[in-house]
């Protein structure tokens, strides 16, 4: 029963992702203006899905976290129905020492190893041919003022990440991995909270990156705040946002945590060129 429900979950997500990337309809007499045709394409029933999380779509591939038998990611090619597991966690060559962080970019799928501070661009077609494939080239990214987290590669091959430092919400790196600086204003903080602790609270956030716009959309777990930043070179300019529900977090022994009565927050947001 559990396996069936997970498959239904992923199949539903497939429909949503196809909705994001494909068909727009002409309004009819009996249709809402924004009506869209949704085409279901279920995943092969023989594929065991243990714990699907953070589903993404790129180049006709579905990608998601699975945490299955020491592999962290799954890939499923819709047309050929080719299924692969990759990004193995372990101590050997071509393995990650801890759970890595993946992100869809204009280059495909990138994985950041937070233990080694290395970023790898994965070629999905090579994984489908050779299950032991591991990128031979990596870029070292290290923020001397904070922890590098959630790395995204931009269309010009440079990088951006977010990390807990009081100098800006984002860290910018050159395509060679050199730290260029910090930018991006933090949302208003609660009174009598240090900048460092507020930066830690803001690290508890999720963001989405539509590469064609070179913008970042941020949603915060401790609040109902959304922020949209326009990126230009090594700067992030806040362009638009919603600040309806302020931060709700408490500080205890230098740690920031959610209050028991928190009502609002954002988890795993996605953004296209037009919609969040």
Buried (B, 14 or more C-beta within 10 A) or exposed (E): EEEEEBBEEBBBBBEEBBBEEEEEEEEEEEEEEEEEEEEEEEBEEEEEBEEBEBBBBBEEBBBBBBBBEEBBBBBBBBEEEBBBBBBBBEEEEEEBEEBBBBBBBBBBBBBBBBEBBBBBBBEBEEBBEEEEBBBEEBBEBBBEBBBBBBBBBBEEBBBBBBBBBBBBBBBBBBEEBBBBBBBBEBBEBBEEBEEEBBBBBBBBBBBBBBBEBBBBBBBBBBBBBBBBBBBEEBBBEBEEBEEEBBBBBBBEEEEBEBEEEBEBBBEEBBBEEEEB
